[in-house]
Amino acid sequence: MVDIAFGPEPEKRPDPAQPSDAYLELTRRRRMYGGILMVIFVALMVSGFQLAQSRNAGDFLSGLPMLMAFPAEVLSEAWANRAEMPALVLRFLPSLIETINIAAVATLLGAIAAMTMSLLATRGLARWPRAIPVFRRLMDGLRAIPEIVIALVLIFILGGGPVPAVIAIALHTGGALGKLFSEVAENADLKPVEGLTSVGATWGQRMWLGVIPQVAPNWLSYTLLRFEINVRASAILGFVGEGGIGHDLKIALQWGQGRYDEVVVIFLLLLLTITFIDRISDRARERLVKGRRP
């Protein structure tokens, strides 16, 4: 029989009567393998950096001393115009609300799609068991394509505006949440489903009454977490003409010096909004999952 701990080589083995020797030998081998993997990893990182450095026209290393030059210029201009910031906050507030609305609608649509796909892709619960691989690959494809790629395609078809952003984020959210929802549903207790089946309940009734009450807290928790991510995604999509506060940030950055105070205000609004949503979502998820206040 092959010794899987110390390999098949005919060399001296540790004495089984001395467990400490066997443990030390095994630890030594693990450290040796770990060291080899670390050397390979560092070599790959160095070679990759050298390749990137050779293709970087600006020379990364020589540009490091200027790393803080641009942020310093932005902050100094914003500080000089700090008296105008309250007016700028009111000016960009509608765009911020539009960004939050895009994220909220996209999260809702994506969560509804994820609920359906996850139940159809879960073993033991699927309406059509043979179609499980189809729905799983569909979810893989939706979450594999970045939102910005979907948005660029939709802009070409539908034109700019919030609608392509909602569709792009909702499709990606459906794939991402569908995977998480399916994993939660796989751990659901099947006894209520079997009881409903015995009295002639339809597939929809079995899911609605037997499965969803069990998985709803975790599903809502994941949906709230995804909402935070979608707020950031909707702001990023503004850079490709999808509206919202991201579009205002793009314009301010394009104008450059003279509009840096707007850049700072927009970043502060995004930071405060995401922080607020994060705190509210944390509290809501804590109550949903554990049934108590944090």
C-alpha positions in Angstrom: 0.0 0.0 0.0 1.3 3.5 -0.9 2.0 5.8 2.1 0.1 8.9 1.2 1.6 10.9 4.0 5.2 10.3 3.2 5.1 9.2 -0.5 5.8 6.0 -2.3 9.7 6.3 -2.2 11.4 3.4 -0.4 13.1 5.5 2.3 13.2 5.3 6.0 9.9 5.8 7.6 9.3 7.4 11.1 8.7 4.9 13.8 5.0 4.5 14.4 5.8 4.0 18.1 7.0 7.6 18.2 4.0 9.7 17.0 6.0 12.9 17.6 8.6 11.9 15.0 5.9 11.2 12.5 4.2 14.5 13.2 7.5 16.4 12.9 8.3 14.6 9.6 4.9 15.5 8.2 5.2 19.1 9.3 8.6 19.3 7.7 7.3 18.0 4.4 4.3 20.4 4.4 6.7 23.4 5.1 8.9 22.3 2.3 6.0 22.1 -0.2 4.7 25.4 1.1 8.1 27.0 0.6 8.3 25.7 -3.0 4.8 27.0 -3.8 5.7 30.4 -2.3 8.9 30.6 -4.4 6.9 29.8 -7.5 4.3 32.4 -6.6 6.9 35.1 -6.0 8.6 34.3 -9.3 5.3 34.6 -11.1 4.6 37.9 -9.4 8.0 39.3 -10.3 7.9 38.2 -13.9 4.4 39.6 -14.2 5.4 42.9 -12.8 8.4 43.1 -15.1 6.1 42.5 -18.1 3.6 45.1 -16.9 6.5 47.6 -16.3 7.9 47.0 -19.8 4.5 47.8 -21.3 3.8 50.8 -19.0 4.6 54.0 -21.0 4.6 56.1 -17.9 7.1 53.9 -16.0 5.3 52.8 -12.8 8.3 53.1 -10.5 9.4 56.6 -11.5 5.8 57.7 -11.2 5.4 56.6 -7.6 6.6 59.9 -6.1 3.7 61.7 -7.9 1.2 59.3 -6.4 -0.3 61.8 -4.0 0.1 64.9 -6.3 -3.4 64.6 -7.8 -5.3 63.9 -4.6 -3.5 66.8 -2.9 -4.5 69.1 -5.8 -8.1 68.0 -5.6 -8.4 68.4 -1.8 -6.6 71.8 -1.8 -9.1 73.2 -4.4 -12.0 71.7 -2.5 -10.8 73.3 0.7 -10.5 76.6 -1.0 -14.1 76.4 -2.2 -15.5 74.8 1.0 -18.1 77.6 1.4 -19.9 76.4 -1.8 -20.1 72.7 -0.8 -23.6 72.9 0.9 -25.0 74.2 -2.4 -23.2 71.5 -4.3 -24.7 68.9 -2.0 -28.2 70.1 -2.8 -27.3 70.2 -6.5 -26.2 66.6 -6.7 -28.8 65.2 -4.3 -31.3 64.3 -7.2 -28.6 62.4 -9.0 -27.8 60.5 -5.8 -31.5 59.6 -5.4 -31.5 58.4 -9.1 -28.5 56.2 -8.4 -30.2 54.7 -5.3 -33.4 54.1 -7.3 -31.5 52.3 -10.1 -29.8 50.0 -7.5 -33.1 49.4 -5.7 -35.1 48.5 -8.8 -32.3 46.4 -10.2 -32.0 44.5 -6.9 -35.7 43.8 -6.7 -35.9 42.5 -10.3 -32.7 40.5 -9.9 -33.9 39.0 -6.6 -37.2 37.9 -8.1 -35.4 36.3 -11.1 -32.9 34.6 -8.7 -35.7 33.2 -6.6 -37.3 31.5 -9.6 -34.0 30.2 -11.1 -32.6 29.0 -7.8 -35.7 26.8 -7.1 -35.6 25.4 -10.6 -31.9 24.7 -10.2 -32.0 23.0 -6.8 -31.7 19.3 -6.5 -34.8 17.8 -4.8 -36.9 20.9 -5.4 -36.7 21.5 -9.1 -39.9 21.4 -11.2 -38.0 19.8 -14.1 -35.0 17.9 -12.7 -33.5 17.3 -16.2 -33.4 21.1 -16.7 -31.3 21.7 -13.6 -28.0 22.0 -15.6 -29.6 24.5 -18.0 -30.7 26.8 -15.2 -27.3 26.4 -13.4 -25.4 27.3 -16.6 -27.8 30.3 -17.1 -26.9 31.6 -13.7 -23.2 31.1 -14.4 -23.5 33.1 -17.6 -25.4 35.9 -16.0 -22.9 36.5 -13.2 -19.8 35.8 -15.4 -20.5 38.9 -17.6 -19.7 42.2 -15.9 -22.4 44.8 -15.6 -20.5 47.3 -17.6 -20.3 45.0 -20.6 -24.0 44.3 -20.5 -24.7 48.1 -20.1 -22.5 49.0 -23.1 -24.4 46.5 -25.3 -27.7 47.8 -24.1 -26.7 51.4 -24.7 -26.0 50.5 -28.3 -29.6 49.0 -28.5 -31.6 51.2 -26.2 -29.6 54.4 -25.9 -28.4 56.1 -22.7 -30.4 56.5 -19.5 -31.2 54.6 -16.4 -33.1 51.8 -18.1 -30.0 50.0 -19.5 -28.3 50.4 -16.1 -31.3 48.8 -14.4 -31.4 45.9 -16.8 -27.6 45.3 -16.7 -27.4 45.3 -12.9 -30.6 43.2 -12.6 -29.2 40.5 -14.9 -25.9 40.3 -13.0 -27.7 40.3 -9.7 -30.0 37.5 -10.8 -27.0 35.3 -11.6 -25.1 36.1 -8.4 -28.1 35.8 -6.0 -29.4 32.7 -7.8 -26.3 30.8 -6.9 -26.5 31.9 -3.3 -30.3 31.2 -3.1 -29.8 27.8 -4.5 -27.2 26.8 -2.0 -29.5 28.0 0.8 -32.4 26.1 -0.7 -30.4 22.9 -0.9 -30.2 22.9 2.9 -33.9 23.3 3.5 -35.8 20.6 5.3 -37.8 18.5 2.7 -40.4 17.1 5.2 -42.8 20.0 4.8 -42.5 19.6 1.0 -43.2 15.9 1.3 -46.2 16.6 3.4 -47.6 19.1 0.9 -47.0 16.7 -1.9 -49.0 14.0 -0.1 -52.1 16.2 0.0 -51.8 17.1 -3.7 -50.2 20.5 -3.5 -48.8 22.0 -6.8 -45.1 22.7 -7.2 -45.7 26.4 -6.6 -47.7 25.7 -3.4 -44.9 23.4 -2.2 -42.3 26.1 -2.8 -44.3 28.9 -1.3 -45.5 27.1 1.8 -42.8 24.5 2.4 -39.5 26.0 1.3 -39.7 29.8 1.2 -40.6 30.2 4.9 -37.4 28.3 5.8 -35.0 30.2 3.5 -36.6 33.7 3.6 -34.3 35.1 6.3 -31.1 34.1 4.5 -32.5 35.2 1.1 -33.4 38.6 2.4 -30.0 38.9 4.1 -28.2 38.2 0.8 -30.5 40.6 -1.1 -29.7 43.4 1.3 -26.0 42.7 0.9 -26.4 42.7 -2.9 -28.2 46.1 -2.7 -25.1 47.6 -1.2 -23.0 46.3 -4.1 -25.5 47.5 -6.6 -25.4 51.1 -5.3 -21.7 51.1 -6.1 -22.3 49.4 -9.5 -24.9 52.0 -10.4 -22.5 54.8 -9.6 -19.8 53.2 -11.7 -22.2 52.7 -14.7 -22.7 56.4 -14.7 -19.3 56.7 -16.2 -20.6 55.1 -19.4 -23.6 57.4 -19.8 -26.1 55.6 -17.6 -27.2 58.6 -15.6 -27.1 59.0 -11.8 -24.4 60.6 -9.8 -21.7 58.6 -11.6 -22.4 60.6 -14.7 -22.0 63.9 -12.8 -18.7 62.6 -11.4 -17.5 61.8 -14.9 -18.3 65.3 -16.1 -16.6 66.9 -13.1 -13.4 64.8 -13.7 -13.4 65.6 -17.4 -13.5 69.3 -16.7 -10.5 68.9 -14.4 -9.1 71.9 -12.4 -11.8 74.2 -11.4 -14.4 71.5 -10.8 -12.5 69.4 -8.2 -14.8 70.7 -5.4 -17.6 68.9 -7.2 -15.6 65.7 -7.3 -15.0 65.8 -3.5 -18.7 66.5 -2.8 -19.8 63.6 -5.0 -17.3 61.2 -3.4 -18.5 62.3 0.1 -22.1 61.8 -0.9 -21.3 58.3 -2.2 -19.3 57.5 0.9 -21.9 58.6 3.3 -24.7 56.9 1.4 -22.9 53.5 1.1 -21.9 53.7 4.8 -25.5 54.4 5.8 -26.9 51.6 3.7 -24.2 49.3 5.0 -25.1 50.0 8.7 -28.9 49.7 8.0 -28.3 46.4 6.1 -26.1 45.0 8.8 -28.8 45.6 11.5 -31.5 44.2 9.3 -29.5 41.1 8.4 -28.7 40.6 12.1 -32.4 40.7 13.0 -33.4 38.5 10.1 -30.9 35.7 10.7 -30.6 35.8 14.5 -33.9 37.3 15.4 -32.4 40.0 17.7 -30.8 43.4 17.6 -27.0 43.5 17.3 
